[in-house]
């Protein structure tokens, strides 16, 4: 299994992290998210639109508008952010047969591969934005010491 976070998933996590850090501050402008999280301006709107469509982020239009998390940082998972922008992360290709494993002809690695994949997804689902904020703030504190 080659695990590589795509650009959209990367930007979704960055945007989610920014929104989680400002969850109690009200709305955050897209240009503030782009600048603070090093997301190109041309991408941030698309990423935020994906997150709004998925119900993870709420938007308010107008001069005083912006974005905020739809739920709490504790209840927003990294997996939800990634899948909102990249789709289902489950592998669709059998590592031994190169295509789908038909149910009648499951390969010798199928069960172990599936269990490893599910463990990976479960870990991302269990990782909340709150946990990322705490780790990120800890890294910032240790970098300034």
C-alpha positions in Angstrom: 0.0 0.0 0.0 1.4 3.3 -1.0 0.0 6.0 1.2 0.2 9.5 -0.2 -1.9 12.4 0.9 -3.0 14.3 -2.1 -2.8 18.1 -2.4 -6.6 18.5 -1.8 -6.4 16.3 1.4 -3.4 18.2 2.6 -5.1 21.6 2.1 -8.3 20.3 3.8 -6.4 19.4 6.9 -4.6 22.7 6.9 -7.8 24.6 6.5 -9.5 22.5 9.2 -6.6 23.1 11.6 -6.9 26.8 11.1 -10.7 26.8 11.6 -10.3 24.6 14.7 -7.7 27.0 16.2 -10.2 29.8 15.7 -13.4 27.8 16.6 -14.2 30.2 19.5 -13.3 33.4 17.5 -16.1 33.4 15.0 -15.7 33.5 11.2 -12.4 33.2 9.4 -11.9 34.7 6.0 -10.6 32.4 3.2 -7.7 34.8 2.5 -6.7 34.5 6.2 -6.8 30.7 5.9 -4.7 30.8 2.7 -2.1 33.1 4.1 -1.7 31.4 7.5 -1.7 27.8 6.2 0.3 28.4 3.0 -2.6 27.3 0.7 -2.7 28.9 -2.7 -5.5 31.5 -3.0 -6.9 29.8 -6.1 -7.3 26.5 -4.1 -8.6 27.6 -0.8 -12.0 28.4 -2.0 -12.4 25.1 -3.8 -11.2 23.2 -0.7 -13.6 25.1 1.6 -16.5 24.5 -0.9 -15.8 20.8 -0.6 -15.8 21.0 3.2 -19.1 23.0 3.1 -20.7 20.4 0.8 -19.6 17.7 3.2 -21.2 19.5 6.1 -17.9 19.9 7.9 -17.7 23.7 7.5 -20.3 26.5 7.4 -19.9 29.6 5.3 -21.5 33.0 5.6 -21.5 35.3 2.6 -20.9 39.1 2.6 -18.3 41.5 3.8 -18.4 40.2 7.3 -18.7 36.6 6.2 -16.3 33.8 6.4 -16.0 30.2 7.5 -16.2 28.2 10.7 -16.4 24.5 11.6 -19.9 23.1 11.5 -19.2 21.0 14.6 -16.7 21.1 17.3 -13.0 20.4 16.8 -13.4 17.3 19.0 -16.0 15.9 16.7 -14.3 16.6 13.4 -12.0 13.9 12.2 -9.0 14.0 9.9 -10.6 11.2 7.9 -13.7 13.2 7.3 -11.6 16.2 6.0 -9.6 14.0 3.7 -12.5 12.0 2.3 -14.5 15.3 1.8 -11.9 16.4 -0.7 -10.3 13.2 -2.0 -13.1 10.7 -1.7 -13.1 7.2 -0.2 -9.5 6.2 0.8 -10.1 2.4 0.6 -7.9 0.8 -2.0 -9.8 -0.6 -5.0 -6.9 -2.7 -6.3 -5.8 -6.1 -5.1 -2.1 -6.0 -4.2 -1.6 -9.5 -5.7 -4.0 -9.6 -8.7 -3.7 -5.9 -9.8 -7.5 -5.5 -10.0 -10.5 -6.2 -7.8 -10.6 -9.3 -5.7 -13.8 -11.0 -6.8 -15.7 -12.4 -3.8 -15.4 -15.9 -5.2 -11.6 -15.6 -5.7 -10.2 -13.6 -2.8 -6.4 -13.5 -2.9 -4.2 -14.9 -0.1 -3.4 -11.4 1.1 -7.0 -10.0 1.0 -7.9 -10.5 4.7 -4.6 -9.0 6.1 -4.6 -6.2 3.6 -8.2 -5.3 4.4 -7.5 -5.4 8.2 -4.5 -3.1 7.8 -6.4 -0.7 5.6 -9.3 -0.6 8.1 -6.9 0.0 11.0 -5.3 2.9 9.1 -8.7 4.4 8.4 -9.9 3.9 12.0 -6.8 5.8 13.2 -7.6 8.8 10.9 -11.2 8.6 12.0 -10.2 8.7 15.7 -7.8 11.7 15.2 -9.8 14.8 15.8 -9.0 18.4 14.9 -8.7 19.1 18.6 -5.9 16.6 18.9 -4.1 18.2 15.9 -4.5 21.7 17.4 -3.0 20.5 20.7 0.0 18.8 18.9 0.5 21.8 16.7 0.5 24.2 19.6 3.0 21.9 21.5 5.3 21.9 18.5 5.1 25.7 18.3 6.0 26.0 22.0 8.9 23.6 21.7 10.2 25.4 18.6 10.4 28.7 20.5 12.3 27.3 23.5 
